[in-house]
Amino acid sequence: MPKTTSKDGTSIAYEKAGNGPALILVDGALCSRNFGPMAKIADQLVQHFTVYRYDRRGRNESTETLPYSPEREVEDLEALIKEAGGSAIVFGLSSGAALALHAAAAGLPISKLILYEAPFIASPGDKHTTTDHLGNLKKLIASENRGGAVKYFMRDMVGVPAFFVAIFPLMPVWKKLKAAAHTLPNDASIMGNFSVPEKLAGSVNIPTLVIGGGKSPAPLKLAVSNLSKAIPKAKMMTLEGQNHNVSAKVLAPAILDFLH
């Protein structure tokens, strides 16, 4: 498995497939090359692009160098872009979209940016702006309560109904979720207080597509709309019938239409 080295010495595992312009896919929370939606999305795009999938730091085959900061993850993307030839299109999903936004704002050589439902769902004074999600997650991880951290993320941050959170430990995916639980504070750091980072977004001056699902909850729809308004060169698109768990076969044509 090819690897690249980030500025702080972290080893980032990646794989590439296809031909054409470089396109880097950035996973959301808990996902990696061996778990999550990006494999199916990549399969839909490899005929048009050289698609890079990678393990974000601390996940699967990538190492992690402490202390963590979002800037270090931006440097990981910078190292991948160098491997890809010095410039790339970047697609981020969920908190991976927030990370991709940070990378673009930092001035990385990203030619075009595609963001699917970055969960900037907070409104002034709601629980996300007043709750210390990062601190709570760190406490759970420090006490080696990986399952508790995943449940907290699902229930208190994402808003998964309590019934589904209760049965998650009975599902085959539970082992993979717990294996990546220690990286949840990283995503919490990237999301901040879950409000749209308007100053950050306003500094992104590249063509950007902000996508949301027509069946997603109202806070996510509003987040997509607000983020698209905050990015100067952004275009917004709604995929009817889709939610946060977007179909690769529906998403891919939207990406291709924007990039061609």
N, C-alpha and C positions, 0 to 999 in steps of 0.2 A: 504494500500500500504506500503510494507516494506521500511524503510529508514535507512541509515547509516550516521554517522557524521564524517565529514572531520576534519583535525587537527585544522582549524581555526573556527570550530563551525558550518560550513555550513551543512545544512541538504540535503542529496542527496537521492532522491526517485529512486527506482529501482524495477524491477520485474524479476523473473527468471522462466524458464520453461525447461522441458526436463530432460534427464539423461545422465551422463557421465562426462568427463572432463569439467572444467569451461571454458567458452568462453565469453568474455566481448565485446560488440559491442559499438563503440564510434562514435556518430553522427558528421556530419559536421555542417556548419553554419545554424542557424535558425531551425534546426530539434530537435525533442524530442520524447518521447514515444508516443505522440499523433499525430505526424506529421513527415513524412519522410519515407525513404526506409527500415529502420531497421526491422520493423514488418514483412515484407514479407521475408527478409533475415533470420530472426530468425525462421520463420515457416519452412524454408528449412533445418534447422540445428538441430532442437530440438530432432530429433530421435537419434542423435549421441552425443550431448553435453548438458550440463546444460548451457543454454544461458541466459546471463544477459543483459538486456537493461536498460538504466538509463537516467534520465534527467540531462544533464550537468547543472552546477550551473547557477542560474538565469532563468532557463527555466521550464515551466510547474509547477511541484510540488516541484522542488528543490529550496532552498533559495540561496542567494548570500551574501557573506560577503566582504565588500570593505576594502581596495583597492584591485583591481584585479591584478593578475599576473599569467602567465602560470604555475608557480610552484604550485599555489594553485589548479589548475585543475589536475596537476599530483598527488597531495595529495588526491584529490577526487577519482582518480583511485586506489590509494594505499588503501584507505578505502574500496573500492569495492572488491579488491583482497583479503583483509582480510576476508570480508564476504563470499567470494567464497572458503575459505579454505586455503588461504595463497599463492596460485599460480594460474595463469590463462593464457590462450591463449588470445591475444588481437587482435581484428580486427578494424581498423579505416578506415573511408571513407572520402575523401576530406580533409577539415581542421581537421576532426577527426583523419585522418591518421597522420597528422603533430603532433597532440597532443599525439597520441600513440607513435610516434617516440620519443618525448620528455620524455615520461614516461619510455620507454625502456632505453634511454640514462641515465636517473636518477638512474638506477639500480633496478627498481621495479621487483619483482619476476614474470616476464613474461616468460613463457616457449617457446612460439613461437609468432611471430609477422606477421600480414598480413595487408598490406597497399594498399588501392585502390585509385589511382590518387590523392595523396597529391599535391595540386596545386602550386608547386614550379616552376612557369612558367616564372620567370623573367630572362632576360639575361642582361649582364652588360650595364648599361646606359639607359635601357628602362624605361617606365613610372612607372613601379612598384618599381624600385629601387630609383626613384627620387621624387615620390609623397608621401606625408604624409597621407596615407590612415587612419591610426589610429587617427591622429589629426582631419582630416575631419569628420570622423564618430563621434568622441566625440563631436564636435561642433553641428552636426545635432541632436544628442541625447540630448545634453544639452538644445537645443532650442525646445525640445519636437517634433521635426519633424521626427517621426518614419517612415512615408512613404518615406520621402526624404532619410533617411538612407538606407532603403531597396533598393530604386532605385539607390542610389550611389553604393551600394554593387553590385547590378546586372549589372549596366552599366559600371562603371569605374574599378571595381575590377575583376568581372567574365567575362565581355565582352559580356553580353547578348545584342542582337541587339536592337536598340532604339525602334523599333516598338513594340516588345514584352514587353519591360519595360513600355511603355506607356499604354498598355492594362492590365497590371498586376492588377491595382486597380479594374478592372471590374470582376476579377475572384474570385471564392469562397475562394481560398487559401489566398487571400490578408490579411484577418483578422488575420490568424495564423502567417503569415510572420511579420506583424507589431507587434504582441504580443511579438515576440522574438527579435525585432530590437535592443533593448538595449544591447543585448549580442554580437552584431557584432564587437564592438571594442575588445572583448575578442579574437575572431578568428583572427582579424588583428594583435593582439599582438603575437599570436602563430605563424603566418605566417612570421612575421618580414618583410624583404624586398622582400619576395616571391622568393628568391634564395634558391637553395638546401643548407641546413646547413651542409656542408661537414664535419666539425670537429665533430659536434653533431652526424651525421650519422655514422661517422667512429668509434665512441665509442660504437656502438651497436653491441654486440658480441653474438647474439642469432640467431637461424635460422629464416629467414625473407623471406616472399614472397611479392614482389612488383608487383602489377597488374595494367594494363591499358587496355583501350578499343581500338580496332582496328579502330573505326570510330571517335575517339576523335580528337579534333584539334591538330595540330602539336606541339604547345607549351606544351600541357599536355603529349603527347607522349614522348617528349624530357625530361620532368620532371621525368617521370617514369623511363626512361633509366638512367638518371643522378643519381637519387636517388638509384637505384639498384646497380650502380657502386660504390657508396660511402659507402654502408653498406657491411662490410666484408663478411658476410655469407648470402648474399641475392641472391635469385633466381628471375628472372623476367619472367612474363607471360603476354601475350597479348590475350585478349578475342575478337576474330574476331566478327564484327558486333555490338559491344557494344560501348557506349560512357559514359560520366560522369554519366548519369542516367542509371546505369547498371541494367540489369534484374537479379532478385534474382535467377531465375531458371537456369541462365547461370553461375552466380557467385558461387553458392553453390557447384557444382561439383569440381570447381577449388580449393576451400577452403578444401573440403574433401580430395581431392587427395594429397594436401600438408600436411595435418595433419595426414594422415594414412600411 
